[in-house]
Amino acid sequence: MIPEAWIKSCAASNRYRYSRHADRERQNDGLTLAEIEQALVSGRIIEQYPDTGRGESCLLAGFTDAGKPIHAVCAAMDDWLVIVTVYLPTPPKFKNPYERG
């Protein structure tokens, strides 16, 4: 299980990386690097994935300082947080940032 406090610590100390997919999705949704960092620091884990074929990961729901909801799928690689993908949680897939549709 990836601890929420560890994700926040990595985000606060710039110990994180984006996968190519995450960076592409971030740009597609018009999200800035600062907004993603804000979501990581403020977020809470809403789903844990023990093994998706590439190891353990989790889904974090967080908010920007302006209140925009962001989802980030996070994994660990050594001592670094890896952001696997990021997106805006929208219907019909999500009722709200914390509930699937």
Secondary structure, DSSP 4 states (H G I P E B T S, - for coil): ---HHHHHHHHHTT-EEE-HHHHHHHHHTT--HHHHHHHHHH-EEEEEES-SSS--EEEEEEE-TT--EEEEEEEEETTEEEEEEEE---TTTEEETTEE-
